[in-house]
């Protein structure tokens, strides 16, 4: 009987060595999960043997169980590399077949699909034209390389927002209109100036320059006695307000330095005659004219401190080309454009299983579901039991080389010991044969 026991031990030790060798071979495989061998003893079914009289007939490799512990996360130079920190698998498709993987080494193919090295498509939810993502049935993620269209300044209620601090100790100035439409104003006729870029309906940039002039309240009475008054004069692309019809804006501040007119609730309406501006500069422009938007001066103050521009924003932008992609911890894929804008394009989904050890490994860092694993539970990263994503990083193999090398030595000794038991049984049999 010892022959059978020893042979089963040799087979089991050999199987365990195979598993250990496979772990070592994949120590550098991204997303690989090491496995361990589970052994079970074997007993013969017998009516006469029971209890303490039973003698086992060997061992068997009962199961090869993968260890789904977290691997170390290492940063890379590829923004499309994604690591899962926590539970879950990427959901991949190819020709309708669905597989699952922890390997997040992705890239964009010639058709715009996000794929891995095996050309499996990463799946998730696609965003609509406005960038809104609605969870539906996961589909292959495809990135659009189309340019983003321009957005005219004033297309939303934001328009232009100007938050400035005007020095209350400044002296009164007298505004002098420039001699010609393209002449810059005399620096002695204003206290401060600042500028920002605005955009027309074709995405053409225009420079809006604002000049702040402190007025004599006696000659320019404020609505409330004792308040301070300033005028805001304008130039667009170096042409004076007379060329495009923007009247000056009157700012009024109370004795506490707070602006009382115009307020945030009543922003200044601006209408620019682009035709006059372009003609003054010897150019033509087929954009919609006039260019109309609001300027919100409600965040301006007038204290006894130096002039500063605390906020100067506008809601328009030029057209832009796709310059890169970024992936957030929640799996949202954003397109980054050359005009500084971003747009949601898709969202990666993850899948988890009640029994991940029931998954069947099919190679190429992929598994498929089985009856033992249960059906996949699909959701977005950082929800429920699903982990978060880290862009520009990969999850290394969770194989512990030191532990595997020790395990290899142990299995080698097990193999030698089982071989020795067969040798001993052979010697006993030889002794019996030689009895005369």
PyMOL commands that set and color helices and strands:
alter all, ss='L'
color gray80, all
select helices_A, chain A and resi 2-25+51-53+187-189+241-244+274-280+356-358+401-433
alter helices_A, ss='H'
color red, helices_A
select strands_A, chain A and resi 35-42+58-66+73-75+82-85+89-94+97-101+107-108+114-115+121-126+139-140+160-167+192-199+205-214+228-236+239-240+249-253+259-261+268-272+291-296+301-303+308-314+322-327+332-337+342-352+360-363+366-368+377-380+388-391+393-395
alter strands_A, ss='S'
color yellow, strands_A
deselect
rebuild
show_as cartoon
